[in-house]
Every structure is written in C-alpha cells, then in structure tokens.
C-alpha cells in the first residue's frame, strides 16, 4: 500500500483472507457430499473474464511486493465496490432458499455477512478518497467497471446455464427460455440498473473490516451479526452522471 494509506493494508488483507475462507467453506461442503473440485470453465470464470478485459488489478499486482499507487488503490476499491454489490445480492438471494439444509444455510449466512462487510468497506473507503479530491476518477472507474461487469455477468450466467442444461438434460425450449430471462436481466441493468453499483453511501456500520478476524470465524457465525440488505445505507456522497 502507498505510505499515505497505511490503514488500508490490514483491511485489504482481511478482505483477501475472507475470500480465502469462502473457498474453504465451499470445499468443505463439497467434501461432505463426496464431490471433488473441478476446474472452472473459462467461459464461466467471472473473475478471470473481468481481469482479461482490464477490469480491476491483476492477481500478479495484488501478490507483488511492489507498492501500489494511489490510482491502483482506487481501481481496486472501485472494482470491489461493483463486484461486492453483486456478491452481496446473490448471497441474500441464496439465504432465502437454503433454510432446509442447515449446513448450507449456516455457510451461506456466514459468507453473506462477510460480503455485506466488504461492500460497506468499499463504500466507506471510496467516500474518503472522493472527499480527498478523487471523485472524478472514482466516478469514471466505477462506471467503466459496472458496465463491463453486467455484460460479463450475463455471459457467465449463460455459460453456467449451458453447462447445467447439458448435465441435467434440459429440453431445448427450457434452456432457451432461461437464456432469454438472462438477456432480460441484462437489458434492465443496462438501461439503469447498473447505477446501484456505482452510487456511494456511507454504510451504517463504519470500519467494517477494521476489527481483526476472530480465530474461530471459519466455524462460527459472529453472534448478533444480522447483515443489512445490500441496498440499505445512511447518507449519500455522490452518484455518477446518469446516461
């Protein structure tokens, strides 16, 4: 991290540690069901598809010992602001349907809490940077990232749908209807839904990643941690121009 942002280093490390934890949780769920991990097909690799078109920082940059620039920090936070919005929304959706499977429900709830914290962290840190004079750069990167993300999300969704259709032997008309639904979602997002990923609001919970992770957080949901809806907020800063 740049010398001017020493407080970001432990928060970014916590962010990465949480994502690693999510991988361990999903691996444990697979093992419990006697399933093996398999490579993610390139067409369905959301993270790499975004990286391959220049969205966010590369894995090499994040792992490098070389200090990130101020622009790199903004890029990382703006990319995370957009993708964590998607993750938070998806986890809230999954929580509606996981109740009949206690182990899955517990895992999804834990991940959902983390994703809400990540989203709060990105909003708060970007607002600080905007107040420090970087509002124009943040608006530009958020817009570019959001518009790229909704297209990648559409394509990845269709790739996942195609794999599921082959595995489950869905009839052609069913797959076509579901694919059309994905296109409808994309059109709605392109017409204006993407703005939810770019507006910045100070979260109700400040310093969401500033508290050290508890040693037993891999196995326990923090007591009393009831995540807010991904759209909940208090106080606004700015919104990118609507177009």
N, C-alpha and C positions, 0 to 999 in steps of 0.2 A: 504494500500500500504506500501511497505518497506520504512523505513526512508530515504533510499538512492534515492528514486524516488518520492519525494513529488509532482513534477509537473505532474505526471501521474494521480493522484487522480481526479482532476477536468475533465480531458479528458475522463477517463473511465466513470465517472458519466454522462458526456454529451453523450457518446456513448449509455449508457443504457437508458437515457432519450429520445434519438432519437428513439430507438427501441420501447419504450412505446408509443411514439407519433404515430408511424406507426400503432400500434394496434388500437389506437383511430381513425385514419383515415379510416382504413378498416371497423371498427364498424360503423362509420358514413355512409359509402357507403352502408353497409347492411341495416341500418335503413331506409335510403332514399328509398330503394327498397322494404321495408316491409318484410325483411328477418331477421330471427333470427340466432344467433350464434349457432353452434353445436360443440360438442367435435371433436377434430382431431382424426381420427382412428389411432391406434398405428402403423399400417404398413406404414402410410403416415406422421408420426411425425418426420420430418427431424432432428429437434433439439434434441429430446429425443433419437432417434436412435443413433446419434453420441455420446451423453453423455453415453448411456448404454454400448458402447464398449470402453469407457475410453478416448474418444477424447475431449480435452478441459477441462475446470474446471466445476464442478457440480454447479447447481443452489445454493446448500447449501453453497458451498465455496464462491461464489460470494456475497451471502447475509450475510455471517457470519461477526461478529465484529473482528474475529481473523485476524491478519495481514497476507497478502500473502507473500510468499517467492519470491526470485528472480526467481527461476525456475517456480513458479506459474505465474509470470508476463510474462515470455517468452512463456509459454504454452497458456495463454490467448491470447496474441498478435498473435502467430502463428496460432492458431485456427481461430481467427478472420480474419487474412490475407487470409486464404483459403476460408472461408465461405462468406466473404465480396466480394471476387472476383466473386463468383457465384451470389450473390445478385446484384452486380453492373451490370453484364452482363444481367441478367434477366430483370432488370428494363429498361435497354437500349432497349432490345427487345420489352418489353411491350409498350414503348413510341412510337414505330413505328405503333402500331395498336390502340391506344387509342384516336386518334385525333377526331374521330366522336362523342365522348362522353366528353364534356367539363369538367364535374366534375371529371370523372375518369382520364382524361388527366392531369388535374391540380394536382390531388393527386399523380399519378404515377411520375410526374415530380418532385414534392417535395421530394418524397421518393428516387428517383434516385439521386438527388443532395446529399442527406444525405449519401446514400450508397457509392457514389464516395468519399465523405469526410472521411468516415470510412476507406475505402481502403487506401487512402492517409495517414491517421493517422497511420495505422498498418505498412505500409511500412517504414515510417519515424522513428517510434519508434524502430522497429526491426533493422534498419540500425544503430541506435545509440547503441543498445545493441551488435550488431555484432562488431562494432568498439571498444567496451569496453572489447572484448575478449570472447564473447559468440557465435561466428559464427558457431562453430561445433554443439553446442546444438541446435541452431536455424535451421540449415540445417536438422538435424535429425528429429526434431519435425515437421517441415514443410513437409518433405517427408512422414512421417507416417500419418500425418493429411490429406494430399492431396489424398493419395492412398485410405484411408478409406472413404473420402468424395465422391469420384467419384463412389464408389460401393454403398454407401448409397443413393446417388442421383439417381442412376439407379433404385434401389429397390423402393424408394419412388415414382419416376416417374411412375413405373409400377403399384404401388398401387393406385395412383391418377387416372391413365388411367383406371384401372379396375372399380373404383367407377363411373367414368364418363360414361363408357360403359354401366353399369347397369342402371344408371339414364336415359341416353339418348337412351337406347335400340339399341345400335350399333350392327350390324351383326358381327358374329364371325370373318369373314375374315378381316374386317376393324380393329378390335381390335388387331388381330394377326399382321397385317402389321405395325400398330403403335408401338406395343411392340417390333417388330423386329428393328424398327428405333431407339428405346431407346437403344437396345443392340449395334447397330452400333455406336452410340454416345459414349457408354462406351468403346468399343474397341478402338476407336480413342483416347479417353482420356487416356486409359491405355497404349497405345503404345507411348505416348509422350505428349498428350495434357495437362496432369496434371502439366507439368513443368511451365505453365503460372501461376499457383497458388503458386509457390514456389520461383520464382525469385524475388529479391528485387531491387527496383529502387527508387531513391529519387523523390518524386512527384513534379510536377510543383508548386503546392500550398503547402507551408510549414505551419505547425502548424494548420492544418485544423480544429481540434476540440479545439483549444486554445481560440477561441473567444466565449464569453458567448452566449447562445441561446437567440434570441430575444423573448420577451413575446408573440408576435403575430405570431410566426413561425408556429403555428398549422393551421393558416388560410391564410397565405400569403407565396408565394414563394419569397425568397430573391431577390431583384432587381439585375439584371445583373448577376445572378448566372447561368452560362451556363456550365454544367458539361462536363468534358472531357471524351473521350472514356475510358473505363476501362483499355485499353491497353496502353494509352498514358503515357509517362514518360520522364524523363530527367536525365541522369546519372545513372550508374549502380554500384552495390556494389559487389554482388557475386551471383552465381547460384549453386544450389545443383548439385552433380555429376549426369550425365545423365546415366540412365540404363534402 
